[in-house]
Amino acid sequence: MNQVKINNNLFDVKTVISQTDIQNGMMGKKFNNEFNGMLFIMKPGVHSFWMKNCITPLDIIFIKKNKVNVIHKDCPPCKTKDCQMYKGEGDLVLEIKGGDCDKYDIKEGDDVYVQS
């Protein structure tokens, strides 16, 4: 299990790399004792995420060159095929529980460290 550190906050993350795992993301999943974040490792560029079939609201954090680049807070789950898209630029995307960015004072420009 990898960890992501932002400020003094550590998140145990499930890391996803394959295109299929990236597309499925948190669909139908809940955070648990094993992980409290999902880290997407992607090619650098602009990416879009949606909340289709997610169970709980999420904060979506786009990370570019080890810095928080864009944050979408408290994104609500979506049950239709016409879900809102959340865009940002980066090579990593971290999904955490909705409201955690405010709870842990995570903001754009913060440094991000990925530890294995």
Biopython code that builds the backbone (N, CA, C, O; Angstrom):
import numpy as np
from Bio.PDB.StructureBuilder import StructureBuilder

atoms = [
    (1, "MET", "N", (0.864, -1.182, 0.000)),
    (1, "MET", "CA", (0.000, 0.000, 0.000)),
    (1, "MET", "C", (0.900, 1.232, 0.000)),
    (1, "MET", "O", (1.862, 1.312, 0.764)),
    (2, "ASN", "N", (0.582, 2.170, -0.848)),
    (2, "ASN", "CA", (1.319, 3.437, -0.891)),
    (2, "ASN", "C", (0.674, 4.443, 0.053)),
    (2, "ASN", "O", (-0.462, 4.274, 0.496)),
    (3, "GLN", "N", (1.427, 5.487, 0.344)),
    (3, "GLN", "CA", (0.904, 6.596, 1.134)),
    (3, "GLN", "C", (1.150, 7.888, 0.378)),
    (3, "GLN", "O", (2.146, 8.036, -0.330)),
    (4, "VAL", "N", (0.221, 8.819, 0.544)),
    (4, "VAL", "CA", (0.368, 10.167, 0.006)),
    (4, "VAL", "C", (0.364, 11.113, 1.189)),
    (4, "VAL", "O", (-0.502, 11.050, 2.061)),
    (5, "LYS", "N", (1.366, 12.002, 1.196)),
    (5, "LYS", "CA", (1.466, 12.990, 2.273)),
    (5, "LYS", "C", (1.254, 14.375, 1.678)),
    (5, "LYS", "O", (1.948, 14.778, 0.745)),
    (6, "ILE", "N", (0.289, 15.094, 2.230)),
    (6, "ILE", "CA", (0.035, 16.488, 1.868)),
    (6, "ILE", "C", (0.022, 17.262, 3.181)),
    (6, "ILE", "O", (-0.768, 16.970, 4.078)),
    (7, "ASN", "N", (0.907, 18.253, 3.282)),
    (7, "ASN", "CA", (1.136, 18.944, 4.555)),
    (7, "ASN", "C", (1.542, 17.881, 5.571)),
    (7, "ASN", "O", (2.479, 17.126, 5.309)),
    (8, "ASN", "N", (0.892, 17.796, 6.692)),
    (8, "ASN", "CA", (1.214, 16.754, 7.675)),
    (8, "ASN", "C", (0.168, 15.646, 7.683)),
    (8, "ASN", "O", (0.037, 14.916, 8.665)),
    (9, "ASN", "N", (-0.574, 15.524, 6.586)),
    (9, "ASN", "CA", (-1.646, 14.540, 6.493)),
    (9, "ASN", "C", (-1.203, 13.353, 5.653)),
    (9, "ASN", "O", (-0.741, 13.519, 4.525)),
    (10, "LEU", "N", (-1.347, 12.156, 6.209)),
    (10, "LEU", "CA", (-0.987, 10.928, 5.504)),
    (10, "LEU", "C", (-2.243, 10.185, 5.096)),
    (10, "LEU", "O", (-3.138, 9.967, 5.913)),
    (11, "PHE", "N", (-2.310, 9.795, 3.831)),
    (11, "PHE", "CA", (-3.416, 9.005, 3.312)),
    (11, "PHE", "C", (-2.871, 7.662, 2.842)),
    (11, "PHE", "O", (-1.929, 7.616, 2.051)),
    (12, "ASP", "N", (-3.459, 6.569, 3.325)),
    (12, "ASP", "CA", (-3.150, 5.236, 2.809)),
    (12, "ASP", "C", (-3.981, 5.068, 1.546)),
    (12, "ASP", "O", (-5.210, 5.121, 1.590)),
    (13, "VAL", "N", (-3.307, 4.867, 0.424)),
    (13, "VAL", "CA", (-4.019, 4.901, -0.854)),
    (13, "VAL", "C", (-3.936, 3.574, -1.592)),
    (13, "VAL", "O", (-2.938, 2.857, -1.529)),
    (14, "LYS", "N", (-5.018, 3.279, -2.290)),
    (14, "LYS", "CA", (-5.026, 2.209, -3.271)),
    (14, "LYS", "C", (-4.570, 2.855, -4.573)),
    (14, "LYS", "O", (-5.171, 3.831, -5.024)),
    (15, "THR", "N", (-3.520, 2.322, -5.177)),
    (15, "THR", "CA", (-2.963, 2.901, -6.392)),
    (15, "THR", "C", (-3.522, 2.188, -7.611)),
    (15, "THR", "O", (-3.553, 0.958, -7.663)),
    (16, "VAL", "N", (-3.966, 2.969, -8.594)),
    (16, "VAL", "CA", (-4.483, 2.393, -9.837)),
    (16, "VAL", "C", (-3.695, 2.953, -11.008)),
    (16, "VAL", "O", (-3.407, 4.148, -11.076)),
    (17, "ILE", "N", (-3.352, 2.055, -11.934)),
    (17, "ILE", "CA", (-2.531, 2.436, -13.077)),
    (17, "ILE", "C", (-3.189, 2.048, -14.393)),
    (17, "ILE", "O", (-3.114, 2.798, -15.366)),
    (18, "SER", "N", (-3.836, 0.882, -14.435)),
    (18, "SER", "CA", (-4.399, 0.393, -15.705)),
    (18, "SER", "C", (-5.590, 1.247, -16.120)),
    (18, "SER", "O", (-6.278, 1.822, -15.276)),
    (19, "GLN", "N", (-5.824, 1.324, -17.404)),
    (19, "GLN", "CA", (-6.921, 2.134, -17.939)),
    (19, "GLN", "C", (-8.270, 1.667, -17.386)),
    (19, "GLN", "O", (-9.129, 2.487, -17.062)),
    (20, "THR", "N", (-8.453, 0.354, -17.279)),
    (20, "THR", "CA", (-9.716, -0.185, -16.752)),
    (20, "THR", "C", (-9.913, 0.234, -15.302)),
    (20, "THR", "O", (-11.000, 0.678, -14.930)),
    (21, "ASP", "N", (-8.868, 0.098, -14.472)),
    (21, "ASP", "CA", (-8.976, 0.489, -13.065)),
    (21, "ASP", "C", (-9.204, 1.990, -12.923)),
    (21, "ASP", "O", (-9.944, 2.427, -12.043)),
    (22, "ILE", "N", (-8.563, 2.782, -13.795)),
    (22, "ILE", "CA", (-8.761, 4.236, -13.766)),
    (22, "ILE", "C", (-10.213, 4.564, -14.106)),
    (22, "ILE", "O", (-10.824, 5.408, -13.452)),
    (23, "GLN", "N", (-10.770, 3.905, -15.124)),
    (23, "GLN", "CA", (-12.160, 4.161, -15.525)),
    (23, "GLN", "C", (-13.138, 3.762, -14.422)),
    (23, "GLN", "O", (-14.140, 4.446, -14.212)),
    (24, "ASN", "N", (-12.862, 2.667, -13.717)),
    (24, "ASN", "CA", (-13.765, 2.208, -12.659)),
    (24, "ASN", "C", (-13.597, 3.014, -11.376)),
    (24, "ASN", "O", (-14.574, 3.252, -10.665)),
    (25, "GLY", "N", (-12.392, 3.430, -11.078)),
    (25, "GLY", "CA", (-12.136, 4.277, -9.911)),
    (25, "GLY", "C", (-12.867, 3.832, -8.661)),
    (25, "GLY", "O", (-12.755, 2.678, -8.248)),
    (26, "MET", "N", (-13.617, 4.743, -8.057)),
    (26, "MET", "CA", (-14.338, 4.468, -6.807)),
    (26, "MET", "C", (-15.775, 4.004, -7.042)),
    (26, "MET", "O", (-16.577, 3.994, -6.108)),
    (27, "MET", "N", (-16.114, 3.617, -8.282)),
    (27, "MET", "CA", (-17.471, 3.131, -8.561)),
    (27, "MET", "C", (-17.800, 1.951, -7.647)),
    (27, "MET", "O", (-17.096, 0.941, -7.635)),
    (28, "GLY", "N", (-18.867, 2.097, -6.896)),
    (28, "GLY", "CA", (-19.332, 1.011, -6.044)),
    (28, "GLY", "C", (-18.436, 0.690, -4.861)),
    (28, "GLY", "O", (-18.648, -0.323, -4.195)),
    (29, "LYS", "N", (-17.441, 1.523, -4.579)),
    (29, "LYS", "CA", (-16.496, 1.255, -3.485)),
    (29, "LYS", "C", (-16.643, 2.283, -2.364)),
    (29, "LYS", "O", (-17.086, 3.412, -2.577)),
    (30, "LYS", "N", (-16.256, 1.854, -1.169)),
    (30, "LYS", "CA", (-16.179, 2.750, -0.017)),
    (30, "LYS", "C", (-14.763, 2.691, 0.531)),
    (30, "LYS", "O", (-14.086, 1.669, 0.417)),
    (31, "PHE", "N", (-14.322, 3.783, 1.122)),
    (31, "PHE", "CA", (-13.049, 3.750, 1.839)),
    (31, "PHE", "C", (-13.237, 2.868, 3.067)),
    (31, "PHE", "O", (-14.340, 2.758, 3.602)),
    (32, "ASN", "N", (-12.144, 2.238, 3.510)),
    (32, "ASN", "CA", (-12.228, 1.321, 4.641)),
    (32, "ASN", "C", (-10.948, 1.408, 5.469)),
    (32, "ASN", "O", (-10.178, 2.358, 5.328)),
    (33, "ASN", "N", (-10.726, 0.430, 6.318)),
    (33, "ASN", "CA", (-9.536, 0.430, 7.176)),
    (33, "ASN", "C", (-8.250, 0.240, 6.386)),
    (33, "ASN", "O", (-7.177, 0.612, 6.861)),
    (34, "GLU", "N", (-8.336, -0.335, 5.184)),
    (34, "GLU", "CA", (-7.142, -0.575, 4.373)),
    (34, "GLU", "C", (-6.696, 0.666, 3.615)),
    (34, "GLU", "O", (-5.498, 0.890, 3.448)),
    (35, "PHE", "N", (-7.652, 1.479, 3.150)),
    (35, "PHE", "CA", (-7.267, 2.669, 2.402)),
    (35, "PHE", "C", (-8.290, 3.783, 2.588)),
    (35, "PHE", "O", (-9.491, 3.533, 2.693)),
    (36, "ASN", "N", (-7.787, 5.029, 2.627)),
    (36, "ASN", "CA", (-8.679, 6.189, 2.758)),
    (36, "ASN", "C", (-8.449, 7.172, 1.624)),
    (36, "ASN", "O", (-8.752, 8.360, 1.736)),
    (37, "GLY", "N", (-7.904, 6.649, 0.523)),
    (37, "GLY", "CA", (-7.720, 7.436, -0.689)),
    (37, "GLY", "C", (-7.439, 6.528, -1.861)),
    (37, "GLY", "O", (-7.014, 5.387, -1.685)),
    (38, "MET", "N", (-7.675, 7.032, -3.055)),
    (38, "MET", "CA", (-7.337, 6.302, -4.273)),
    (38, "MET", "C", (-6.450, 7.205, -5.111)),
    (38, "MET", "O", (-6.807, 8.347, -5.399)),
    (39, "LEU", "N", (-5.283, 6.683, -5.503)),
    (39, "LEU", "CA", (-4.308, 7.453, -6.267)),
    (39, "LEU", "C", (-4.254, 6.913, -7.693)),
    (39, "LEU", "O", (-3.978, 5.734, -7.915)),
    (40, "PHE", "N", (-4.518, 7.784, -8.640)),
    (40, "PHE", "CA", (-4.487, 7.442, -10.064)),
    (40, "PHE", "C", (-3.164, 7.931, -10.643)),
    (40, "PHE", "O", (-2.847, 9.118, -10.570)),
    (41, "ILE", "N", (-2.399, 7.016, -11.215)),
    (41, "ILE", "CA", (-1.140, 7.380, -11.858)),
    (41, "ILE", "C", (-1.400, 7.435, -13.359)),
    (41, "ILE", "O", (-1.783, 6.439, -13.973)),
    (42, "MET", "N", (-1.184, 8.622, -13.944)),
    (42, "MET", "CA", (-1.572, 8.859, -15.330)),
    (42, "MET", "C", (-0.465, 9.589, -16.088)),
    (42, "MET", "O", (0.498, 10.068, -15.490)),
    (43, "LYS", "N", (-0.610, 9.665, -17.393)),
    (43, "LYS", "CA", (0.310, 10.469, -18.192)),
    (43, "LYS", "C", (0.015, 11.940, -17.919)),
    (43, "LYS", "O", (-1.138, 12.297, -17.677)),
    (44, "PRO", "N", (1.041, 12.808, -17.954)),
    (44, "PRO", "CA", (0.787, 14.241, -17.751)),
    (44, "PRO", "C", (-0.205, 14.766, -18.786)),
    (44, "PRO", "O", (-0.165, 14.377, -19.953)),
    (45, "GLY", "N", (-1.088, 15.646, -18.346)),
    (45, "GLY", "CA", (-2.065, 16.238, -19.257)),
    (45, "GLY", "C", (-3.326, 16.617, -18.524)),
    (45, "GLY", "O", (-3.391, 16.566, -17.296)),
    (46, "VAL", "N", (-4.339, 17.002, -19.300)),
    (46, "VAL", "CA", (-5.643, 17.366, -18.758)),
    (46, "VAL", "C", (-6.503, 16.098, -18.721)),
    (46, "VAL", "O", (-6.599, 15.372, -19.710)),
    (47, "HIS", "N", (-7.115, 15.850, -17.582)),
    (47, "HIS", "CA", (-7.940, 14.661, -17.393)),
    (47, "HIS", "C", (-9.303, 15.058, -16.858)),
    (47, "HIS", "O", (-9.456, 16.106, -16.229)),
    (48, "SER", "N", (-10.298, 14.207, -17.116)),
    (48, "SER", "CA", (-11.650, 14.423, -16.611)),
    (48, "SER", "C", (-12.085, 13.222, -15.794)),
    (48, "SER", "O", (-11.852, 12.075, -16.175)),
    (49, "PHE", "N", (-12.717, 13.500, -14.671)),
    (49, "PHE", "CA", (-13.260, 12.456, -13.815)),
    (49, "PHE", "C", (-14.742, 12.718, -13.626)),
    (49, "PHE", "O", (-15.202, 13.854, -13.737)),
    (50, "TRP", "N", (-15.484, 11.660, -13.341)),
    (50, "TRP", "CA", (-16.895, 11.808, -13.022)),
    (50, "TRP", "C", (-17.201, 10.925, -11.828)),
    (50, "TRP", "O", (-16.358, 10.148, -11.379)),
    (51, "MET", "N", (-18.417, 11.054, -11.319)),
    (51, "MET", "CA", (-18.802, 10.370, -10.089)),
    (51, "MET", "C", (-19.844, 9.277, -10.341)),
    (51, "MET", "O", (-20.603, 8.921, -9.439)),
    (52, "LYS", "N", (-19.878, 8.749, -11.559)),
    (52, "LYS", "CA", (-20.881, 7.733, -11.913)),
    (52, "LYS", "C", (-20.744, 6.510, -10.998)),
    (52, "LYS", "O", (-19.666, 5.939, -10.833)),
    (53, "ASN", "N", (-21.881, 6.138, -10.415)),
    (53, "ASN", "CA", (-22.006, 4.960, -9.553)),
    (53, "ASN", "C", (-21.086, 4.983, -8.328)),
    (53, "ASN", "O", (-20.791, 3.934, -7.754)),
    (54, "CYS", "N", (-20.639, 6.160, -7.933)),
    (54, "CYS", "CA", (-19.898, 6.273, -6.682)),
    (54, "CYS", "C", (-20.894, 6.243, -5.529)),
    (54, "CYS", "O", (-22.072, 6.554, -5.704)),
    (55, "ILE", "N", (-20.415, 5.870, -4.363)),
    (55, "ILE", "CA", (-21.295, 5.697, -3.205)),
    (55, "ILE", "C", (-21.335, 6.952, -2.337)),
    (55, "ILE", "O", (-22.393, 7.325, -1.832)),
    (56, "THR", "N", (-20.188, 7.600, -2.163)),
    (56, "THR", "CA", (-20.109, 8.767, -1.283)),
    (56, "THR", "C", (-19.475, 9.942, -2.022)),
    (56, "THR", "O", (-18.764, 9.735, -3.005)),
    (57, "PRO", "N", (-19.718, 11.166, -1.569)),
    (57, "PRO", "CA", (-19.055, 12.333, -2.164)),
    (57, "PRO", "C", (-17.539, 12.238, -2.011)),
    (57, "PRO", "O", (-17.037, 11.673, -1.039)),
    (58, "LEU", "N", (-16.821, 12.795, -2.976)),
    (58, "LEU", "CA", (-15.357, 12.755, -2.971)),
    (58, "LEU", "C", (-14.777, 14.132, -3.218)),
    (58, "LEU", "O", (-15.390, 14.962, -3.889)),
    (59, "ASP", "N", (-13.591, 14.373, -2.674)),
    (59, "ASP", "CA", (-12.745, 15.485, -3.094)),
    (59, "ASP", "C", (-11.791, 14.914, -4.139)),
    (59, "ASP", "O", (-11.162, 13.882, -3.907)),
    (60, "ILE", "N", (-11.683, 15.572, -5.277)),
    (60, "ILE", "CA", (-10.819, 15.121, -6.366)),
    (60, "ILE", "C", (-9.679, 16.121, -6.496)),
    (60, "ILE", "O", (-9.899, 17.304, -6.756)),
    (61, "ILE", "N", (-8.446, 15.622, -6.308)),
    (61, "ILE", "CA", (-7.263, 16.477, -6.282)),
    (61, "ILE", "C", (-6.357, 16.130, -7.459)),
    (61, "ILE", "O", (-5.842, 15.015, -7.544)),
    (62, "PHE", "N", (-6.164, 17.083, -8.362)),
    (62, "PHE", "CA", (-5.244, 16.902, -9.489)),
    (62, "PHE", "C", (-3.867, 17.397, -9.056)),
    (62, "PHE", "O", (-3.723, 18.500, -8.529)),
    (63, "ILE", "N", (-2.860, 16.557, -9.291)),
    (63, "ILE", "CA", (-1.497, 16.837, -8.829)),
    (63, "ILE", "C", (-0.580, 16.932, -10.040)),
    (63, "ILE", "O", (-0.538, 16.029, -10.875)),
    (64, "LYS", "N", (0.149, 18.028, -10.124)),
    (64, "LYS", "CA", (1.081, 18.258, -11.234)),
    (64, "LYS", "C", (2.451, 18.577, -10.649)),
    (64, "LYS", "O", (2.599, 19.522, -9.873)),
    (65, "LYS", "N", (3.445, 17.786, -11.023)),
    (65, "LYS", "CA", (4.817, 17.981, -10.561)),
    (65, "LYS", "C", (4.877, 18.100, -9.039)),
    (65, "LYS", "O", (5.507, 19.004, -8.491)),
    (66, "ASN", "N", (4.202, 17.157, -8.372)),
    (66, "ASN", "CA", (4.218, 17.044, -6.903)),
    (66, "ASN", "C", (3.636, 18.246, -6.170)),
    (66, "ASN", "O", (4.011, 18.531, -5.032)),
    (67, "LYS", "N", (2.716, 18.949, -6.829)),
    (67, "LYS", "CA", (1.993, 20.044, -6.178)),
    (67, "LYS", "C", (0.500, 19.902, -6.486)),
    (67, "LYS", "O", (0.117, 19.490, -7.581)),
    (68, "VAL", "N", (-0.330, 20.247, -5.511)),
    (68, "VAL", "CA", (-1.772, 20.263, -5.745)),
    (68, "VAL", "C", (-2.051, 21.341, -6.781)),
    (68, "VAL", "O", (-1.729, 22.511, -6.574)),
    (69, "ASN", "N", (-2.656, 20.938, -7.906)),
    (69, "ASN", "CA", (-2.900, 21.859, -9.007)),
    (69, "ASN", "C", (-4.359, 22.333, -9.041)),
    (69, "ASN", "O", (-4.623, 23.528, -9.174)),
    (70, "VAL", "N", (-5.290, 21.404, -8.922)),
    (70, "VAL", "CA", (-6.723, 21.727, -8.971)),
    (70, "VAL", "C", (-7.435, 20.845, -7.956)),
    (70, "VAL", "O", (-7.119, 19.664, -7.818)),
    (71, "ILE", "N", (-8.406, 21.432, -7.242)),
    (71, "ILE", "CA", (-9.228, 20.677, -6.299)),
    (71, "ILE", "C", (-10.699, 20.875, -6.662)),
    (71, "ILE", "O", (-11.162, 21.997, -6.870)),
    (72, "HIS", "N", (-11.414, 19.761, -6.732)),
    (72, "HIS", "CA", (-12.876, 19.790, -6.836)),
    (72, "HIS", "C", (-13.379, 19.188, -5.527)),
    (72, "HIS", "O", (-13.110, 18.025, -5.228)),
    (73, "LYS", "N", (-14.113, 19.988, -4.748)),
    (73, "LYS", "CA", (-14.520, 19.572, -3.409)),
    (73, "LYS", "C", (-15.943, 19.025, -3.383)),
    (73, "LYS", "O", (-16.839, 19.505, -4.078)),
    (74, "ASP", "N", (-16.110, 18.000, -2.552)),
    (74, "ASP", "CA", (-17.426, 17.431, -2.243)),
    (74, "ASP", "C", (-18.233, 17.101, -3.494)),
    (74, "ASP", "O", (-19.410, 17.450, -3.585)),
    (75, "CYS", "N", (-17.613, 16.437, -4.447)),
    (75, "CYS", "CA", (-18.292, 16.053, -5.687)),
    (75, "CYS", "C", (-19.336, 14.985, -5.364)),
    (75, "CYS", "O", (-18.998, 13.945, -4.798)),
    (76, "PRO", "N", (-20.601, 15.229, -5.717)),
    (76, "PRO", "CA", (-21.665, 14.292, -5.338)),
    (76, "PRO", "C", (-21.712, 13.074, -6.265)),
    (76, "PRO", "O", (-21.368, 13.164, -7.443)),
    (77, "PRO", "N", (-22.145, 11.924, -5.708)),
    (77, "PRO", "CA", (-22.336, 10.743, -6.547)),
    (77, "PRO", "C", (-23.361, 11.022, -7.646)),
    (77, "PRO", "O", (-24.210, 11.903, -7.508)),
    (78, "CYS", "N", (-23.273, 10.265, -8.730)),
    (78, "CYS", "CA", (-24.175, 10.432, -9.868)),
    (78, "CYS", "C", (-24.678, 9.052, -10.288)),
    (78, "CYS", "O", (-23.900, 8.100, -10.357)),
    (79, "LYS", "N", (-25.960, 8.945, -10.563)),
    (79, "LYS", "CA", (-26.556, 7.657, -10.926)),
    (79, "LYS", "C", (-26.977, 7.591, -12.394)),
    (79, "LYS", "O", (-27.470, 6.556, -12.841)),
    (80, "THR", "N", (-26.793, 8.675, -13.152)),
    (80, "THR", "CA", (-27.182, 8.678, -14.563)),
    (80, "THR", "C", (-25.944, 8.657, -15.447)),
    (80, "THR", "O", (-24.823, 8.724, -14.944)),
    (81, "LYS", "N", (-26.134, 8.565, -16.754)),
    (81, "LYS", "CA", (-24.980, 8.591, -17.661)),
    (81, "LYS", "C", (-24.570, 10.021, -18.014)),
    (81, "LYS", "O", (-23.545, 10.228, -18.663)),
    (82, "ASP", "N", (-25.359, 11.001, -17.594)),
    (82, "ASP", "CA", (-25.060, 12.404, -17.868)),
    (82, "ASP", "C", (-24.469, 13.086, -16.633)),
    (82, "ASP", "O", (-24.978, 14.110, -16.176)),
    (83, "CYS", "N", (-23.397, 12.513, -16.103)),
    (83, "CYS", "CA", (-22.775, 13.041, -14.885)),
    (83, "CYS", "C", (-21.880, 14.235, -15.203)),
    (83, "CYS", "O", (-21.318, 14.342, -16.292)),
    (84, "GLN", "N", (-21.763, 15.130, -14.223)),
    (84, "GLN", "CA", (-20.858, 16.268, -14.349)),
    (84, "GLN", "C", (-19.423, 15.761, -14.439)),
    (84, "GLN", "O", (-19.060, 14.778, -13.792)),
    (85, "MET", "N", (-18.609, 16.441, -15.250)),
    (85, "MET", "CA", (-17.197, 16.105, -15.394)),
    (85, "MET", "C", (-16.370, 17.088, -14.568)),
    (85, "MET", "O", (-16.671, 18.281, -14.517)),
    (86, "TYR", "N", (-15.331, 16.573, -13.928)),
    (86, "TYR", "CA", (-14.421, 17.376, -13.119)),
    (86, "TYR", "C", (-13.047, 17.307, -13.777)),
    (86, "TYR", "O", (-12.433, 16.242, -13.829)),
    (87, "LYS", "N", (-12.565, 18.449, -14.283)),
    (87, "LYS", "CA", (-11.329, 18.486, -15.069)),
    (87, "LYS", "C", (-10.189, 19.118, -14.298)),
    (87, "LYS", "O", (-10.381, 19.940, -13.401)),
    (88, "GLY", "N", (-8.990, 18.700, -14.685)),
    (88, "GLY", "CA", (-7.790, 19.282, -14.122)),
    (88, "GLY", "C", (-6.570, 18.749, -14.840)),
    (88, "GLY", "O", (-6.645, 17.762, -15.571)),
    (89, "GLU", "N", (-5.456, 19.404, -14.627)),
    (89, "GLU", "CA", (-4.206, 18.995, -15.258)),
    (89, "GLU", "C", (-3.287, 18.383, -14.211)),
    (89, "GLU", "O", (-3.177, 18.871, -13.086)),
    (90, "GLY", "N", (-2.626, 17.293, -14.616)),
    (90, "GLY", "CA", (-1.677, 16.665, -13.723)),
    (90, "GLY", "C", (-1.252, 15.298, -14.214)),
    (90, "GLY", "O", (-1.695, 14.825, -15.261)),
    (91, "ASP", "N", (-0.380, 14.671, -13.432)),
    (91, "ASP", "CA", (0.036, 13.306, -13.736)),
    (91, "ASP", "C", (-0.407, 12.342, -12.635)),
    (91, "ASP", "O", (-0.245, 11.128, -12.762)),
    (92, "LEU", "N", (-0.960, 12.884, -11.570)),
    (92, "LEU", "CA", (-1.550, 12.105, -10.492)),
    (92, "LEU", "C", (-2.899, 12.724, -10.133)),
    (92, "LEU", "O", (-3.084, 13.938, -10.223)),
    (93, "VAL", "N", (-3.824, 11.879, -9.731)),
    (93, "VAL", "CA", (-5.098, 12.360, -9.203)),
    (93, "VAL", "C", (-5.360, 11.578, -7.927)),
    (93, "VAL", "O", (-5.259, 10.351, -7.905)),
    (94, "LEU", "N", (-5.696, 12.296, -6.869)),
    (94, "LEU", "CA", (-6.009, 11.683, -5.585)),
    (94, "LEU", "C", (-7.476, 11.926, -5.268)),
    (94, "LEU", "O", (-7.943, 13.065, -5.277)),
    (95, "GLU", "N", (-8.204, 10.840, -4.986)),
    (95, "GLU", "CA", (-9.579, 10.958, -4.518)),
    (95, "GLU", "C", (-9.600, 10.597, -3.042)),
    (95, "GLU", "O", (-9.086, 9.559, -2.627)),
    (96, "ILE", "N", (-10.216, 11.490, -2.255)),
    (96, "ILE", "CA", (-10.375, 11.267, -0.820)),
    (96, "ILE", "C", (-11.820, 11.578, -0.452)),
    (96, "ILE", "O", (-12.586, 12.058, -1.288)),
    (97, "LYS", "N", (-12.193, 11.307, 0.788)),
    (97, "LYS", "CA", (-13.567, 11.558, 1.230)),
    (97, "LYS", "C", (-13.943, 13.015, 1.011)),
    (97, "LYS", "O", (-13.143, 13.921, 1.245)),
    (98, "GLY", "N", (-15.174, 13.224, 0.559)),
    (98, "GLY", "CA", (-15.680, 14.575, 0.395)),
    (98, "GLY", "C", (-15.585, 15.338, 1.700)),
    (98, "GLY", "O", (-16.014, 14.845, 2.742)),
    (99, "GLY", "N", (-15.031, 16.529, 1.653)),
    (99, "GLY", "CA", (-14.871, 17.363, 2.838)),
    (99, "GLY", "C", (-13.501, 17.268, 3.477)),
    (99, "GLY", "O", (-13.157, 18.096, 4.321)),
    (100, "ASP", "N", (-12.698, 16.258, 3.087)),
    (100, "ASP", "CA", (-11.378, 16.094, 3.710)),
    (100, "ASP", "C", (-10.407, 17.221, 3.354)),
    (100, "ASP", "O", (-9.535, 17.549, 4.158)),
    (101, "CYS", "N", (-10.539, 17.820, 2.170)),
    (101, "CYS", "CA", (-9.648, 18.943, 1.831)),
    (101, "CYS", "C", (-9.854, 20.097, 2.800)),
    (101, "CYS", "O", (-8.889, 20.713, 3.252)),
    (102, "ASP", "N", (-11.108, 20.390, 3.121)),
    (102, "ASP", "CA", (-11.382, 21.445, 4.099)),
    (102, "ASP", "C", (-10.950, 21.004, 5.501)),
    (102, "ASP", "O", (-10.346, 21.780, 6.242)),
    (103, "LYS", "N", (-11.261, 19.769, 5.854)),
    (103, "LYS", "CA", (-10.933, 19.245, 7.180)),
    (103, "LYS", "C", (-9.432, 19.297, 7.453)),
    (103, "LYS", "O", (-9.012, 19.613, 8.566)),
    (104, "TYR", "N", (-8.614, 18.985, 6.427)),
    (104, "TYR", "CA", (-7.161, 18.929, 6.598)),
    (104, "TYR", "C", (-6.443, 20.144, 5.991)),
    (104, "TYR", "O", (-5.219, 20.147, 5.867)),
    (105, "ASP", "N", (-7.205, 21.164, 5.617)),
    (105, "ASP", "CA", (-6.652, 22.409, 5.075)),
    (105, "ASP", "C", (-5.737, 22.167, 3.869)),
    (105, "ASP", "O", (-4.652, 22.740, 3.775)),
    (106, "ILE", "N", (-6.196, 21.305, 2.946)),
    (106, "ILE", "CA", (-5.459, 21.038, 1.711)),
    (106, "ILE", "C", (-5.904, 22.055, 0.679)),
    (106, "ILE", "O", (-7.098, 22.250, 0.452)),
    (107, "LYS", "N", (-4.918, 22.707, 0.051)),
    (107, "LYS", "CA", (-5.250, 23.753, -0.923)),
    (107, "LYS", "C", (-4.304, 23.696, -2.116)),
    (107, "LYS", "O", (-3.251, 23.061, -2.063)),
    (108, "GLU", "N", (-4.696, 24.368, -3.185)),
    (108, "GLU", "CA", (-3.874, 24.412, -4.392)),
    (108, "GLU", "C", (-2.504, 24.996, -4.056)),
    (108, "GLU", "O", (-2.402, 25.974, -3.316)),
    (109, "GLY", "N", (-1.446, 24.383, -4.611)),
    (109, "GLY", "CA", (-0.078, 24.815, -4.356)),
    (109, "GLY", "C", (0.632, 24.018, -3.280)),
    (109, "GLY", "O", (1.853, 24.107, -3.152)),
    (110, "ASP", "N", (-0.128, 23.224, -2.488)),
    (110, "ASP", "CA", (0.507, 22.408, -1.448)),
    (110, "ASP", "C", (1.411, 21.342, -2.069)),
    (110, "ASP", "O", (1.131, 20.830, -3.153)),
    (111, "ASP", "N", (2.493, 21.019, -1.368)),
    (111, "ASP", "CA", (3.408, 19.963, -1.806)),
    (111, "ASP", "C", (2.793, 18.596, -1.546)),
    (111, "ASP", "O", (2.085, 18.388, -0.561)),
    (112, "VAL", "N", (3.085, 17.658, -2.467)),
    (112, "VAL", "CA", (2.564, 16.287, -2.369)),
    (112, "VAL", "C", (3.739, 15.326, -2.437)),
    (112, "VAL", "O", (4.597, 15.445, -3.311)),
    (113, "TYR", "N", (3.776, 14.368, -1.506)),
    (113, "TYR", "CA", (4.817, 13.341, -1.488)),
    (113, "TYR", "C", (4.141, 11.982, -1.555)),
    (113, "TYR", "O", (3.240, 11.681, -0.772)),
    (114, "VAL", "N", (4.592, 11.158, -2.511)),
    (114, "VAL", "CA", (4.085, 9.792, -2.634)),
    (114, "VAL", "C", (5.147, 8.866, -2.081)),
    (114, "VAL", "O", (6.304, 8.909, -2.501)),
    (115, "GLN", "N", (4.747, 8.019, -1.126)),
    (115, "GLN", "CA", (5.673, 7.087, -0.485)),
    (115, "GLN", "C", (5.173, 5.668, -0.716)),
    (115, "GLN", "O", (3.978, 5.396, -0.608)),
    (116, "SER", "N", (6.112, 4.752, -1.038)),
    (116, "SER", "CA", (5.700, 3.360, -1.211)),
    (116, "SER", "C", (6.035, 2.556, 0.015)),
    (116, "SER", "O", (5.764, 1.356, 0.060)),
]
sb = StructureBuilder()
sb.init_structure("model")
sb.init_model(0)
sb.init_chain("A")
sb.init_seg("    ")
for serial, (resi, resn, name, xyz) in enumerate(atoms, 1):
    if name == "N":
        sb.init_residue(resn, " ", resi, " ")
    sb.init_atom(name, np.array(xyz, "f"), 0.0, 1.0, " ", f" {name:<3s}", serial, name[0])
structure = sb.get_structure()
